Amino acid sequence: MPTPDDQQSGTGGEVTRFAVTGLAAYLTDVAVFNALLLGAGLPSAWSKVISSAAAIGVAFAGSRHYTWRDRRTDSPWREYALFVLFSVLAAGIQLTCLVVSREVFGLRSALADNVSANILGMGLATAFRFWTFRSFVFPGRAVTAAH
């Protein structure tokens, strides 16, 4: 009979753990973004850059120690370097959505900034992150179903 740990291994378990880690990073990203945009009055692009950096730190800790804990390599610096690279590229996807919304479509409200960067951009960036983190950052060993 499978144990709860067995049920959390494999792609389904990884997706669930990725979602939990991603939610923590997302909440960090949105909270910092809005604190800087609305509270500190920083421009939206700088608010997004800073909030993305904070979220990357939360996401790496969660990914390494929770999401792909059984796929880690013996090279945490390699993992970290690739993680940051792909996270920055994913943050660029979010930033691009924000800039297009503001500069191409002329949508300049806080609501429009949040929808473009934190909903549309985050959705696209999340798919990119899952694929690149699983494929390149934490490729690890294949998880076997039989024990």
HUQUI-V969458 format. One record per pair of residues at least 24 apart in sequence whose ideal C-beta (glycine too) atoms are under 8 Angstrom apart, sorted by the first residue. I is the first residue (numbers start at 1). GAP is how many residues later the second one is. Records with the same first field share a line. If there is no record, write none. Layout:
# HUQUI-V969458
I->GAP ; GAP
This chain:
# HUQUI-V969458
6->141
9->61 ; 134
10->133 ; 135
14->53 ; 54 ; 120
15->115
17->49 ; 50 ; 51
18->45 ; 49 ; 112 ; 115
20->42 ; 46 ; 47
21->38 ; 41 ; 42 ; 45 ; 46
22->37 ; 104 ; 107
24->34 ; 35 ; 38
25->30 ; 31 ; 33 ; 34 ; 37
26->29 ; 92 ; 96
28->26 ; 27 ; 30
29->25 ; 26 ; 89 ; 93
30->84 ; 88
33->81 ; 84 ; 85
34->76 ; 80
37->73 ; 76
38->72
44->54 ; 58 ; 69 ; 73
45->50 ; 53 ; 54
48->43 ; 46 ; 47 ; 50 ; 69
49->42 ; 46
52->35 ; 36 ; 39 ; 42 ; 43
56->27 ; 28 ; 31 ; 32 ; 35
59->24 ; 28 ; 70
60->24 ; 27
63->70 ; 74 ; 75
64->74
67->66 ; 71
68->65 ; 66 ; 69 ; 70 ; 72
70->70 ; 73
71->63 ; 67 ; 68 ; 69 ; 70 ; 72
72->66 ; 68
73->65 ; 66 ; 67
79->58 ; 59
82->50 ; 54 ; 55
83->50 ; 54
86->42 ; 43 ; 46 ; 47 ; 50 ; 51
87->42
89->39 ; 43
90->35 ; 36 ; 38 ; 39 ; 42
91->34
93->28 ; 31 ; 32 ; 35
94->24 ; 27 ; 28 ; 30 ; 31
95->26
96->25
97->24 ; 27
